[in-house]
Amino acid sequence: MSSQEEILSDGRFSCVARDPRFWEMPEKERKVKIDKRFRAMFHDKKFKLRYTVDKRGRPVNYSSTENLRKFYALSESDSDLSESDGEELTGKKKKKRKAKGKGEAGS
């Protein structure tokens, strides 16, 4: 087959390189931005399905959460909030574990 340069140098296809309809979509605009109301769908068990075969019957090993991460992204302001919420939750869990450990040792 011909190389890409030869195809674009052909007069019939020269407009393809300049036409924005044929440009690739930028990485930033590829994913749909969702806000904090829907961020639970990334980690909730209700949204997770395990697939064993694809639509053509071939065996696969992935879940629907991978598709969600592929097509959706948290909006910029909400992603900062979700990271800080995650840090707060891990901090609370650590405090609870320490409190339980002290109570068990005393009894």
C-alpha positions as a Markdown table, in Angstrom:
| # | Residue | x | y | z |
|---|---|---|---|---|
| 1 | Met | 0.0 | 0.0 | 0.0 |
| 2 | Ser | 1.0 | 3.6 | -0.4 |
| 3 | Ser | 2.4 | 5.6 | 2.4 |
| 4 | Gln | 0.5 | 8.4 | 4.1 |
| 5 | Glu | 2.5 | 11.1 | 2.4 |
| 6 | Glu | 1.7 | 9.8 | -1.0 |
| 7 | Ile | -2.0 | 9.6 | -0.3 |
| 8 | Leu | -2.1 | 13.2 | 1.0 |
| 9 | Ser | 0.0 | 14.5 | -1.9 |
| 10 | Asp | -2.6 | 13.1 | -4.3 |
| 11 | Gly | -4.9 | 16.0 | -5.4 |
| 12 | Arg | -8.1 | 14.0 | -4.8 |
| 13 | Phe | -7.3 | 13.6 | -1.0 |
| 14 | Ser | -5.3 | 16.7 | -0.2 |
| 15 | Cys | -8.3 | 18.4 | 1.4 |
| 16 | Val | -8.6 | 15.6 | 4.0 |
| 17 | Ala | -5.5 | 16.8 | 5.9 |
| 18 | Arg | -7.0 | 20.3 | 6.3 |
| 19 | Asp | -10.6 | 19.5 | 6.9 |
| 20 | Pro | -11.5 | 19.5 | 10.7 |
| 21 | Arg | -14.2 | 16.8 | 10.2 |
| 22 | Phe | -11.4 | 14.3 | 9.8 |
| 23 | Trp | -9.2 | 15.4 | 12.7 |
| 24 | Glu | -8.9 | 13.2 | 15.7 |
| 25 | Met | -10.9 | 14.2 | 18.8 |
| 26 | Pro | -8.7 | 15.7 | 21.5 |
| 27 | Glu | -8.1 | 13.6 | 24.6 |
| 28 | Lys | -9.7 | 16.2 | 26.8 |
| 29 | Glu | -13.0 | 16.3 | 24.9 |
| 30 | Arg | -13.2 | 12.5 | 24.4 |
| 31 | Lys | -14.7 | 11.7 | 27.8 |
| 32 | Val | -18.0 | 13.0 | 29.1 |
| 33 | Lys | -17.6 | 15.2 | 32.2 |
| 34 | Ile | -19.9 | 14.2 | 35.1 |
| 35 | Asp | -20.3 | 16.0 | 38.4 |
| 36 | Lys | -20.0 | 14.7 | 42.0 |
| 37 | Arg | -23.6 | 13.4 | 42.1 |
| 38 | Phe | -22.7 | 10.5 | 39.9 |
| 39 | Arg | -19.2 | 9.7 | 41.2 |
| 40 | Ala | -20.5 | 6.7 | 43.1 |
| 41 | Met | -21.0 | 4.8 | 39.9 |
| 42 | Phe | -17.2 | 4.3 | 39.7 |
| 43 | His | -17.0 | 2.2 | 42.9 |
| 44 | Asp | -20.6 | 1.1 | 43.6 |
| 45 | Lys | -21.3 | -2.6 | 43.3 |
| 46 | Lys | -24.7 | -1.9 | 41.6 |
| 47 | Phe | -22.9 | -0.6 | 38.5 |
| 48 | Lys | -20.3 | -3.4 | 38.3 |
| 49 | Leu | -20.9 | -6.3 | 35.9 |
| 50 | Arg | -18.3 | -9.0 | 35.2 |
| 51 | Tyr | -18.1 | -10.1 | 31.6 |
| 52 | Thr | -16.9 | -13.5 | 30.6 |
| 53 | Val | -17.5 | -13.3 | 26.8 |
| 54 | Asp | -17.7 | -10.4 | 24.4 |
| 55 | Lys | -20.5 | -9.7 | 21.9 |
| 56 | Arg | -19.0 | -12.2 | 19.5 |
| 57 | Gly | -18.6 | -15.0 | 22.0 |
| 58 | Arg | -14.8 | -14.7 | 22.6 |
| 59 | Pro | -13.7 | -15.1 | 26.2 |
| 60 | Val | -12.7 | -11.8 | 28.0 |
| 61 | Asn | -11.9 | -10.8 | 31.5 |
| 62 | Tyr | -13.1 | -7.3 | 32.3 |
| 63 | Ser | -15.9 | -5.5 | 34.1 |
| 64 | Ser | -18.3 | -2.7 | 33.2 |
| 65 | Thr | -16.4 | -0.3 | 35.5 |
| 66 | Glu | -13.5 | -0.3 | 33.1 |
| 67 | Asn | -15.9 | 0.9 | 30.4 |
| 68 | Leu | -17.2 | 3.6 | 32.7 |
| 69 | Arg | -13.7 | 4.9 | 33.3 |
| 70 | Lys | -13.1 | 4.8 | 29.6 |
| 71 | Phe | -16.1 | 7.0 | 28.6 |
| 72 | Tyr | -16.7 | 9.2 | 31.7 |
| 73 | Ala | -14.5 | 11.5 | 33.7 |
| 74 | Leu | -15.3 | 13.6 | 36.8 |
| 75 | Ser | -15.4 | 17.3 | 36.2 |
| 76 | Glu | -12.2 | 19.2 | 37.3 |
| 77 | Ser | -13.7 | 20.9 | 40.4 |
| 78 | Asp | -15.4 | 17.7 | 41.5 |
| 79 | Ser | -12.3 | 15.5 | 41.1 |
| 80 | Asp | -10.5 | 17.7 | 43.7 |
| 81 | Leu | -13.4 | 17.2 | 46.1 |
| 82 | Ser | -13.5 | 13.4 | 45.6 |
| 83 | Glu | -9.7 | 13.1 | 46.3 |
| 84 | Ser | -10.1 | 15.1 | 49.6 |
| 85 | Asp | -13.2 | 13.0 | 50.5 |
| 86 | Gly | -11.2 | 9.8 | 50.0 |
| 87 | Glu | -8.4 | 11.1 | 52.2 |
| 88 | Glu | -10.9 | 12.0 | 55.0 |
| 89 | Leu | -12.5 | 8.5 | 54.8 |
| 90 | Thr | -9.2 | 6.7 | 55.1 |
| 91 | Gly | -8.3 | 9.0 | 58.0 |
| 92 | Lys | -11.6 | 8.1 | 59.8 |
| 93 | Lys | -11.1 | 4.4 | 59.2 |
| 94 | Lys | -7.7 | 4.5 | 60.8 |
| 95 | Lys | -9.0 | 6.4 | 63.8 |
| 96 | Lys | -11.7 | 3.8 | 64.3 |
| 97 | Arg | -9.3 | 0.9 | 64.1 |
| 98 | Lys | -7.0 | 2.5 | 66.7 |
| 99 | Ala | -9.9 | 3.1 | 69.0 |
| 100 | Lys | -11.1 | -0.5 | 68.7 |
| 101 | Gly | -7.6 | -1.8 | 69.3 |
| 102 | Lys | -7.3 | 0.1 | 72.6 |
| 103 | Gly | -10.7 | -1.0 | 73.8 |
| 104 | Glu | -9.9 | -4.7 | 73.2 |
| 105 | Ala | -6.6 | -4.5 | 74.9 |
| 106 | Gly | -8.1 | -3.0 | 78.1 |
| 107 | Ser | -10.8 | -5.7 | 78.4 |
